[in-house]
């Protein structure tokens, strides 16, 4: 079967979805920080360009673990856009999602695109400032190995 490309307004092209991908893009974000702002705008822009995007609109209660449906959506996506925001790392579910995204990057050639929204990338990388404080709290409630993942 021949591959076709979707032409975008800026002249770039996006290869058509392969049969192995159900979604072009998986959006990972902390809802309370970004759902009604940057994520909605990003989702709308992708939708407008006919880029099939998975955006989890379910709100999970604190402590609920990531659903198998969400894990499968990550596995069936070609790209993952991770919107790192001030409270992204405070969510255990977001961190579990991120671990799975990184695993799929290594094993399934998932392309990961980070977006830093009102957060300094070096604070995340070095786990300092408010981000470091949140990781310290995670270490109190989880094993060090889990936090390191």
Contact map, one row per residue, 1 for C-alpha under 8 A:
11100000000000000000000000000000000000000000000000000000000000000000000000000000000000000000000000000000000000000000000000000000000000000000000000000
11110000000000000000000000000000000000000000000000000000000000000000000000000000000000000000000000000000000000000000000000000000000000000000000000000
11111000000000110000000000000000000000000000000000000000000000000000000000000000000000000000000000000000000000000000000000000000000000000000000000000
01111100000000110000000000000000000000000000000000000000000000000000000000000000000000000000000000000000000000000000000000000000000000000000000000000
00111110000011110000000000000000000000000000000000000000000000000000000000000000000000000000000000000000000000000000000000000000000000000000000000000
00011111000011110000000000000000000000000000000000000000000000000000000000000000000000000000000000000000000000000000000000000000000000000000000000000
00001111101111000000000000000000000000000000000000000000000000000000000000000000000000000000000000000000000000000000000000000000000000000000000000000
00000111111111000000000000000000000000000000000010000000000000000000000000000000000000000000000000000000000000000000000000000000000000000000000000000
00000011111100000000000000000000000000000000000000000000000000000000000000000000000000000000000000000000000000000000000000000000000000000000000000000
00000001111100000000000000000000000000000000000000000000000000000000000000000000000000000000000000000000000000000000000000000000000000000000000000000
00000011111110000000000000000000000000000000000000000000000000000000000000000000000000000000000000000000000000000000000000000000000000000000000000000
00000011111111000000000000000000000000000000000000000000000000000000000000000000000000000000000000000000000000000000000000000000000000000000000000000
00001111001111100000000000000000000000000000000000000000000000000000000000000000000000000000000000000000000000000000000000000000000000000000000000000
00001111000111110000000000000000000000000000000000000000000000000000000000000000000000000000000000000000000000000000000000000000000000000000000000000
00111100000011111000000000000000000000000000000000000000000000000000000000000000000000000000000000000000000000000000000000000000000000000000000000000
00111100000001111100000000000000000000000000000000000000000000000000000000000000000000000000000000000000000000000000000000000000000000000000000000000
00000000000000111111111100000000000000000000000000000000000000000000000000000000000000000000000000000000000000000000000000000000000000000000000000000
00000000000000011111110000000000000000000000000000000000000000000000000000000000000000000000000000000000000000000000000000000000000000000000000000000
00000000000000001111110000000000000000000000000000000000000000000000000000000000000000000000000000000000000000000000000000000000000000000000000000000
00000000000000001111110000000000000000000000000000000000000000000000000000010000000000000000000000000000000000000000000000000000000000000000000000000
00000000000000001111111100000000000000000000000000000000000000000000000000011100000000000000000000000000000000000000000000000000000000000000000000000
00000000000000001111111100000000000000000000000000000000000000000000000010011000000000000000000000000000000000000000000000000000000000000000000000000
00000000000000001000111111000000000000000000000000011100000000000000000010011100000000000000000000000000000000000000000000000000000000000000000000000
00000000000000001000111111000000000000000000000000111000000000000000000000001110000000000000000000000000000000000000000000000000000000000000000000000
00000000000000000000001111100000000000000000000000111100000000000000000000001111100000000000000000000000000000000000000000000000000000000000000000000
00000000000000000000001111110000000000000000000000001110000000000000000011001111100000000000000000000000000000000000000000000000000000000000000000000
00000000000000000000000011111000000000000000000000001111000000000000000000000001111000000000000000000000000000000000000000000000000000000000000000000
00000000000000000000000001111100000000000000000000000010000000000000000000000001111000000000010011000000000000000000000000000000000000000000000000000
00000000000000000000000000111110011000100000000000000000000000000000000000000000011110010000010000000000000000000000000000000000000000000000000000000
00000000000000000000000000011111111000000000000000000000000000000000000000000000001110110010010000000000000000000000000000000000000000000000000000000
00000000000000000000000000001111111100000000000000000000001000000000000000000000000000000000000000000000000000000000000000000000000000000000000000000
00000000000000000000000000000111111000000000000000000000000000000000000000000000000000000000000000000000000000000000000000000000000000000000000000000
00000000000000000000000000000111111000000000000000000000000000000000000000000000000011110000000000000000000000000000000000000000000000000000000000000
00000000000000000000000000001111111111110000000000000000000000000000000000000000000010000000000000000000000000000000000000000000000000000000000000000
00000000000000000000000000001111111111110000000000000000000000000000000000000000000000000000000000000000000000000000000000000000000000000000000000000
00000000000000000000000000000010011111110000000000000000000000000000000000000000000000000000000000000000000000000000000000000000000000000000000000000
00000000000000000000000000000000011111111000000000000000000000000000000000000000000000000000000000000000000000000000000000000000000000000000000000000
00000000000000000000000000000000011111111100000000000000000000000000000000000000000000000000000000000000000000000000000000000000000000000000000000000
00000000000000000000000000001000011111111110000000000000000000000000000000000000001000000000000000000000000000000000000000000000000000000000000000000
00000000000000000000000000000000011111111111000000000000000000000000000000000000000000000000000000000000000000000000000000000000000000000000000000000
00000000000000000000000000000000000011111111100000000000000000000000000000000000000000000000000000000000000000000000000000000000000000000000000000000
00000000000000000000000000000000000001111111110000000000000000000000000000000000000000000000000000000000000000000000000000000000000000000000000000000
00000000000000000000000000000000000000111111111000001010000000000000000000000000000000000000000000000000000000000000000000000000000000000000000000000
00000000000000000000000000000000000000011111111100000000000000000000000000000000000000000000000000000000000000000000000000000000000000000000000000000
00000000000000000000000000000000000000001111111110000000000000000000000000000000000000000000000000000000000000000000000000000000000000000000000000000
00000000000000000000000000000000000000000111111111111000000000000000000000000000000000000000000000000000000000000000000000000000000000000000000000000
00000000000000000000000000000000000000000011111111111000000000000000000000000000000000000000000000000000000000000000000000000000000000000000000000000
00000000000000000000000000000000000000000001111111100000000000000000000000000000000000000000000000000000000000000000000000000000000000000000000000000
00000001000000000000000000000000000000000000111111100000000000000000000000000000000000000000000000000000000000000000000000000000000000000000000000000
00000000000000000000000000000000000000000000011111110000000000000000000000000000000000000000000000000000000000000000000000000000000000000000000000000
00000000000000000000000110000000000000000000011111111000000000000000000000000000000000000000000000000000000000000000000000000000000000000000000000000
00000000000000000000001110000000000000000000011001111100000000000000000000000000000000000000000000000000000000000000000000000000000000000000000000000
00000000000000000000001111100000000000000010011000111110000000000000000000000000000000000000000000000000000000000000000000000000000000000000000000000
00000000000000000000001011100000000000000000000000011111000000000000000010000000000000000000000000000000000000000000000000000000000000000000000000000
00000000000000000000000001110000000000000010000000001111100000000000000000000000000000000000000000000000000000000000000000000000000000000000000000000
00000000000000000000000000100000000000000000000000000111110000000000010000000000000000000000000000000000000000000000000000000000000000000000000000000
00000000000000000000000000000000000000000000000000000011111000000000000000000000000000000000000000000000000000000000000000000000000000000000000000000
00000000000000000000000000000000000000000000000000000001111100000000000000000000000000000000000000000000000000000000000000000000000000000000000000000
00000000000000000000000000000010000000000000000000000000111110000000000000000000000000000000000000000000000000000000000000000000000000000000000000000
00000000000000000000000000000000000000000000000000000000011111010000000000000000000000000000000000000000000000000000000000000000000000000000000000000
00000000000000000000000000000000000000000000000000000000001111110000000000000000000000000000000000000000000000000000000000000000000000000000000000000
00000000000000000000000000000000000000000000000000000000000111110000000000000000000000000000000000000000000000000000000000000000000000000000000000000
00000000000000000000000000000000000000000000000000000000000011111000000000000000000000000001100000000000000000000000000000000000000000000000000000000
00000000000000000000000000000000000000000000000000000000000111111100000000000000000000000000100000000000000000000000000000000000000000000000000000000
00000000000000000000000000000000000000000000000000000000000000111110000000000000000000000001100000000000000000000000000000000000000000000000000000000
00000000000000000000000000000000000000000000000000000000000000011111011000000000000000000000100110000000000000000000000000000000000000000000000000000
00000000000000000000000000000000000000000000000000000000000000001111111000000000000000000000000000000000000000000000000000000000000000000000000000000
00000000000000000000000000000000000000000000000000000000000000000111111100000000000000000000000000000000000000000000000000000000000000000000000000000
00000000000000000000000000000000000000000000000000000000000000000011111110000000000000000000000000000000000000000000000000000000000000000000000000000
00000000000000000000000000000000000000000000000000000001000000000111111111000000000000000000000000000000000000000000000000000000000000000000000000000
00000000000000000000000000000000000000000000000000000000000000000111111111100000000000000000000010010000000000000000000000000000000000000000000000000
00000000000000000000000000000000000000000000000000000000000000000001111111110000000000000000000000000000000000000000000000000000000000000000000000000
00000000000000000000011001000000000000000000000000000100000000000000111111111000000000000000000000000000000000000000000000000000000000000000000000000
00000000000000000000000001000000000000000000000000000000000000000000011111111001000000000000000000011001000000000000000000000000000000000000000000000
00000000000000000000000000000000000000000000000000000000000000000000001111111000000000000000000000001001000100000000000000000000000000000000000000000
00000000000000000001111000000000000000000000000000000000000000000000000111111100000000000000000000000000000000000000000000000000000000000000000000000
00000000000000000000111111000000000000000000000000000000000000000000000011111111000000000000000000000000000001000000000000000000000000000000000000000
00000000000000000000101111000000000000000000000000000000000000000000000000011111000000000000000000000000000011100000000000000000000000000000000000000
00000000000000000000000111000000000000000000000000000000000000000000000000001111100000000000000000000000000001111000000000000000000000000000000000000
00000000000000000000000011110000000000000000000000000000000000000000000001001111110000000000000000001000000001111000000000000000000000000000000000000
00000000000000000000000011110000000000000000000000000000000000000000000000000011111000000000000000000000000000011110000000000000000000000000000000000
00000000000000000000000000111000000000000000000000000000000000000000000000000001111100000000000001000000000000011110000000000000000000000000000000000
00000000000000000000000000111100000000100000000000000000000000000000000000000000111110010000000000000000000000000111100000000000000000000000000000000
00000000000000000000000000001100000000000000000000000000000000000000000000000000011111011000000000000000000000000111101000000000000000000000000000000
00000000000000000000000000001100110000000000000000000000000000000000000000000000001111110000000000000000000000000001111000000000000000000000000000000
00000000000000000000000000000000100000000000000000000000000000000000000000000000000111111000000000000000000000000000111000000000001000000000000000000
00000000000000000000000000000100100000000000000000000000000000000000000000000000000011111110000000000000000000000000000000000000000000000000000000000
00000000000000000000000000001100100000000000000000000000000000000000000000000000001111111110011000000000000000000000000000000000000000000000000000000
00000000000000000000000000000000000000000000000000000000000000000000000000000000000101111111011000000000000000000000000000000000001001100000000000000
00000000000000000000000000000000000000000000000000000000000000000000000000000000000000111111000000000000000000000000000000000000000001100000000000000
00000000000000000000000000000100000000000000000000000000000000000000000000000000000000111111111000000000000000000000000000000000000000000000000000000
00000000000000000000000000000000000000000000000000000000000000101000000000000000000000001111111100000000000000000000000000000000000000000000000000000
00000000000000000000000000000000000000000000000000000000000000111100000000000000000000000011111110000000000000000000000000000000000000000000000000000
00000000000000000000000000011100000000000000000000000000000000000000000000000000000000011011111111000000000000000000000000000000000000000000000000000
00000000000000000000000000000000000000000000000000000000000000000000000000000000000000011011111111100000000000000000000000000000000000000000000000000
00000000000000000000000000000000000000000000000000000000000000000100000000000000000000000001111111110000000000000000000000000000000000000000000000000
00000000000000000000000000010000000000000000000000000000000000000100001000000000000000000000111111111000000000000000000000000000000000000000000000000
00000000000000000000000000010000000000000000000000000000000000000000000000000000010000000000011111111100000000000000000000000000000000000000000000000
00000000000000000000000000000000000000000000000000000000000000000000000000000000000000000000001111111110000000000000000000000000000000000000000000001
00000000000000000000000000000000000000000000000000000000000000000000001001000000000000000000000111111111000000000000000000000000000000000000000000000
00000000000000000000000000000000000000000000000000000000000000000000000001100001000000000000000011111111100001010000000000000000000000000000000000000
00000000000000000000000000000000000000000000000000000000000000000000000000000000000000000000000001111111110000010000000000000000000000000000000000000
00000000000000000000000000000000000000000000000000000000000000000000000000000000000000000000000000111111111000000000000000000000000000000000000000000
00000000000000000000000000000000000000000000000000000000000000000000000001100000000000000000000000011111111111000000000000000000000000000000000000000
00000000000000000000000000000000000000000000000000000000000000000000000000000000000000000000000000001111111111110000000000000000000000000000000000000
00000000000000000000000000000000000000000000000000000000000000000000000000000000000000000000000000000111111111000000000000000000000000000000000000000
00000000000000000000000000000000000000000000000000000000000000000000000000000000000000000000000000000011111111000000000000000000000000000000000000000
00000000000000000000000000000000000000000000000000000000000000000000000000100000000000000000000000000001111111000000000000000000000000000000000000000
00000000000000000000000000000000000000000000000000000000000000000000000000000100000000000000000000000001111111100000000000000000000000000000000000000
00000000000000000000000000000000000000000000000000000000000000000000000000001111000000000000000000001001111111110000000000000000000000000000000000000
00000000000000000000000000000000000000000000000000000000000000000000000000000111000000000000000000000000100011111000000000000000000000000000000000000
00000000000000000000000000000000000000000000000000000000000000000000000000000011110000000000000000001100100001111100000000000000000000000000000000000
00000000000000000000000000000000000000000000000000000000000000000000000000000011110000000000000000000000000000111110000000000000000000000000000000000
00000000000000000000000000000000000000000000000000000000000000000000000000000000111100000000000000000000000000011111000000000000000000000000000000000
00000000000000000000000000000000000000000000000000000000000000000000000000000000111100000000000000000000000000001111100000000000000000000000000000000
00000000000000000000000000000000000000000000000000000000000000000000000000000000001110000000000000000000000000000111111110000000000000000000000000000
00000000000000000000000000000000000000000000000000000000000000000000000000000000001111000000000000000000000000000011111000000000000000000000000000000
00000000000000000000000000000000000000000000000000000000000000000000000000000000000011000000000000000000000000000001111100000000000000000000000000000
00000000000000000000000000000000000000000000000000000000000000000000000000000000000111000000000000000000000000000001111110100000000000000000000000000
00000000000000000000000000000000000000000000000000000000000000000000000000000000000000000000000000000000000000000001011111110000000000000000000000000
00000000000000000000000000000000000000000000000000000000000000000000000000000000000000000000000000000000000000000001001111111000000000000000000000000
00000000000000000000000000000000000000000000000000000000000000000000000000000000000000000000000000000000000000000000000111111110000000000000000000000
00000000000000000000000000000000000000000000000000000000000000000000000000000000000000000000000000000000000000000000001111111111101100000000000000000
00000000000000000000000000000000000000000000000000000000000000000000000000000000000000000000000000000000000000000000000111111111001100000000000000000
00000000000000000000000000000000000000000000000000000000000000000000000000000000000000000000000000000000000000000000000011111110000000000000000000000
00000000000000000000000000000000000000000000000000000000000000000000000000000000000000000000000000000000000000000000000001111111000100000000000000000
00000000000000000000000000000000000000000000000000000000000000000000000000000000000000000000000000000000000000000000000001111111101100100000000000000
00000000000000000000000000000000000000000000000000000000000000000000000000000000000000000000000000000000000000000000000000110111111110000000000000000
00000000000000000000000000000000000000000000000000000000000000000000000000000000000000000000000000000000000000000000000000100011111110000000000000000
00000000000000000000000000000000000000000000000000000000000000000000000000000000000000000000000000000000000000000000000000000001111111000000000000000
00000000000000000000000000000000000000000000000000000000000000000000000000000000000001001000000000000000000000000000000000110011111111100000000000000
00000000000000000000000000000000000000000000000000000000000000000000000000000000000000000000000000000000000000000000000000110111111111110000000000000
00000000000000000000000000000000000000000000000000000000000000000000000000000000000000000000000000000000000000000000000000000001111111111000000000000
00000000000000000000000000000000000000000000000000000000000000000000000000000000000000001100000000000000000000000000000000000000011111111100000000000
00000000000000000000000000000000000000000000000000000000000000000000000000000000000000001100000000000000000000000000000000000010001111111110000000100
00000000000000000000000000000000000000000000000000000000000000000000000000000000000000000000000000000000000000000000000000000000000111111111000000000
00000000000000000000000000000000000000000000000000000000000000000000000000000000000000000000000000000000000000000000000000000000000011111111100000000
00000000000000000000000000000000000000000000000000000000000000000000000000000000000000000000000000000000000000000000000000000000000001111111110000100
00000000000000000000000000000000000000000000000000000000000000000000000000000000000000000000000000000000000000000000000000000000000000111111111100100
00000000000000000000000000000000000000000000000000000000000000000000000000000000000000000000000000000000000000000000000000000000000000011111111000000
00000000000000000000000000000000000000000000000000000000000000000000000000000000000000000000000000000000000000000000000000000000000000001111111000000
00000000000000000000000000000000000000000000000000000000000000000000000000000000000000000000000000000000000000000000000000000000000000000111111101100
00000000000000000000000000000000000000000000000000000000000000000000000000000000000000000000000000000000000000000000000000000000000000000011111111100
00000000000000000000000000000000000000000000000000000000000000000000000000000000000000000000000000000000000000000000000000000000000000000010011111110
00000000000000000000000000000000000000000000000000000000000000000000000000000000000000000000000000000000000000000000000000000000000000000000001111111
00000000000000000000000000000000000000000000000000000000000000000000000000000000000000000000000000000000000000000000000000000000000000000000011111111
00000000000000000000000000000000000000000000000000000000000000000000000000000000000000000000000000000000000000000000000000000000000000100110011111111
00000000000000000000000000000000000000000000000000000000000000000000000000000000000000000000000000000000000000000000000000000000000000000000000111111
00000000000000000000000000000000000000000000000000000000000000000000000000000000000000000000000000100000000000000000000000000000000000000000000011111
